[in-house]
Amino acid sequence: MQESEERFRQLADTLPEVIWITALNPEKLLYVSPSFQKIWGLRIDDLLADPRLWTSSIHPNDRERVGDLFTRWTHGHDVSYHDVEFRIVQPGGAIRWIHERGVLHRDDDGNPVRVSGISTDITDHKRSDEALRRSEAYQAEAQRLSLTGSFSWNLRTGEVTWSDEVYRIYGHDKSVKPTLDLARERLHPDDVSAFKRAEERAGEGENIEFAHRLLMPDGSTKYLQIVSRAIRDEAGQVFEYVGAVRDITEQKRAERALRRARVREIESQYNAMMEERTRLAREIHDTVLQGFNGVTLMLLAAAGKVKSPPETVASLQHVLDLAEKTLGDARRVVWDLRGPSPSGDFASALRAAADDAVRGTGLSLDFIIRGIPRAIDPKYEAVAFRVMQEAIANTLKHAAASGVRVSLSYRPRAVRLCVRDDGRGFTVDSDFRGYGGHWGLLGMWERASQVAGKLKVRSKPGLGTEISLRLR
């Protein structure tokens, strides 16, 4: 017994845990291992002199709970095995967490006579758990605030995991096991193929990044951005994907609102510009043109009275010809300022303007209408009209072409104008800067931009030029 007790003490003295033995009836501390002094911060001699120090060191918020459990245990009211966690307060005020386990010993009559146990300092473990919980809480809050959830997909087992935010984004209860089928369940019909292509790329070991929509049960649409990275084993084989799902619905709405605001701003600027152009055209017509027309008529009357000498008659006729030409040029400028007059048949008006533009030039014209003509916004008509005029004018001035094709296509959601020639072509400048001092392309691009249209120029030396305009 003495040898056994000595071996026990040697073992207990070297353990970091506190081993203790207490007799009951009367209660007396029989043994406590040296680690007690380090963990509790109390001298063992003081504890042996006053065992109540053990109880008084328990944190006030845990003292009643632990005391009740200990009393019931030592009186044999509960199971004989004791297992409890609580806090203690060291003399300096530091708080430590203790995990205490104990065994109740009974005599031959079944009466409790002794308890023994082991107390482990689990403060570091508790701090790690708390740090982990805080980290998880911060991560969950960050995901909630950023509308970004995380997921994983194991290719070998097929197992899928979702964070709480992914469940919220997809609108599923957390009790439901996540699967790829569950992710596909609410795919927008138009984005099923995009999701399938992403799965195929994943099967080839590629990193995945794509956007798609969800059609929610209430009929609303969500926009999601998926980013996923492949995880490879030591052999370089992809065995898992980890990634993030971000709800970008509000971002998309903001972008649409910004585009609408920009379109309204462009429309307002365009309308103001057209009103000013119309005012200028009216002023020029009512003042300069009318006055110049009067001067021309007076010259014509004067020329009718002059019969000789021939040099004077020839000079007057030259002046009259120049006046008529200048008056015609001025009228065309006024017409350009006003823009095309609504005719109710834009396609026919555009064809007539194209015919006028090439008449007497030797340039052949092929005019094609595709789709069913319909009424479009007058500001779109004006832009298409001007782009066609400028494109044909550039062909005549610079392309050395033999023919030009104009096509007007009516599509379900847009109208497209295309002007293509078979001329010498040129190298396109993506910034639409002037070519040789000519600024026609830039003007066309500016007109298209003013109504949120899209202008594209395709050309290569020797292969002609194509100018296409797309209007909603």
ABEGO torsion letter per residue (X at the ends): XAAAAAAAAAAAAABABBBBBBBBOBBBBABBBAAAAAAAGBBAAAAAABAAAAAAABBAAAAAAAAAAAAAAAAGABBABBBBBBBBBBAAGBBBBBBBBBBBBBBAAGBBABBBBBBBBAAAAAAAAAAAAAAAAAAAAAAAAAGBBBBBBBAAAGBBBBBAAAAAAAGBBAABBBBAAAAAAABBAAAAAAAAAAAAAAAAGBBBBBBBBBBBAAGBBBBBBBBBBBBBBAAGBBABBBBBBBBAAAAAAAAAAAAAAAAAAAAAAAAAAAAAAAAAAAAAAAAAAAAAAAAAAAAAAAAAABAOBAAAAAAAAAAAAAAAAAAAAAAAAAAAAAEBBBAGBAAAAAAAAAAAAABGAGBBBBBBBBEBBBBBBAAAAAAAAAAAAAAAAAAAAAAGBABBBBBBBBBAABBBBBBBBABAEBBBBAAGBBBGGBAAAAAAAAAAAAAGBBBBBBBBBGAEBBBBBBBX
